[in-house]
Amino acid sequence: MLEAILIPISFFLFVFAIVYLYFTTRNKERMALIEKGAEATIFFNAERSKGSSTGKMLLLNLALVLVGVGIAIFIGAILENIGVDEGVAYPGTIFFMAGIGLLSGFFLTKKMEKED
């Protein structure tokens, strides 16, 4: 019973600690650069131009993986009806199609970077 409560709490504490450390470290780096005489505009221009394309690429890769997993579940159900063992059909097709999704995301990301 205690594990059922302790695991989610520790997970959220772990995620909070990572996010907290990220933002405090970023703030300290920025303050050190400002104290040395760097302008604050370098933070905003670089992050906006880099962040928007990075966000698009991340969403593209995530979408392709999820589409691949959805197609894999469908193919796994078809394979199970044909007579393939359920323990082989679903995991095998899920990993295969997720890999194809990641590979296609890699090539599309590469193409997007060339265009920029």
N, C-alpha and C positions, 0 to 999 in steps of 0.2 A: 504494500500500500504506500509506503513511504517513497518508493522509487517512482511511482506514478506521479507524485507531486514534485519530487526533487529533480527529475530529468527536465521537464519543461522550464522550471525556474532557472536551473543552471544554464540551459540553452539560451534563454533570453538575457541572462546576466553576461554570458560570454559574448553574445552579439553586441550588447550595449557597451561592453568594455572595448571591443574592437573599434566601434564607431567613435567612442569617446577618445581613445588614443589617437585615432586618425585625425580628428579635428583639432585636438590640442597640439599635436605635433605640427600640423600644418600652420596653426596660428603662431607657434613659436618660431618656425622657419620664416614666416612672413615678417614678424616683428624684428627678427635679427637682420633681415635684408633691408628693412626700412631704416633701422638704426645705422646701418652702414652707408645709407645714402641712396639706395635703389628706389625708384619710383613705384608707387602702388599700382600703376596702370599695367605693369607687366603681368600681374596676376589675373586681371580680368580679360585682357585680349587673348592671351594664350589659352586660357581655360575655355573660353566660349567657342573659339574656332576649333579647338581640339575636341572639346567635350561633345559638341553636337554631332560630329562625324563618328566619334567613338560610340555615342549612344545609339546612333542609327545602325552601326555595325553590330553592336551587341543585340539589339532588338531583331535584326535580320537573322543572326545566328540562332537566337532563341526561338524565333518563329519557325525556322527551317527544322530545328531539332524536334519541336513539338509536332509539326506536321508529319515528320518522319515517324515519330512514335505513334501517332494516330493511324497512319497508314499501316504501320507494323502490326498494331493490334487487330486491324481488319484482316490483314494477310494471315496472321496467326490463327484467327478464327476459321478462315477458309482452310488452312492447312490442317487444323484440328478436325474439321468435318471430313476431310479427305482420308484421314487415318493416321496422321503424324501425332506422336505423343504430345500431350499438352505441355509437359515440362520442357520439351525441346522447341515446340513451335513458337510459343510466345517470347521467351527470352532471346532466342536466336534471331527472330525477325526484328524485335525491338532494338537490339544492339546493332544489327546490320543496318536498319533504316536510320537510326540515330547517327551512325557513322557516315552514311551517305548524306544526311542533312548537314552535318558538320563540314564534310568535305566540300559540298556545294556552297556552303556559307563562306568557307575559306576562299574559294575561287571568286565568288561574287564580291567579297571584301577586297580582295586583291584588285579586282576590276574597278571598284569604287575609288580605291586609293590612286590608281593610275589616272582616273578622270580628274581628281582634285589636283 
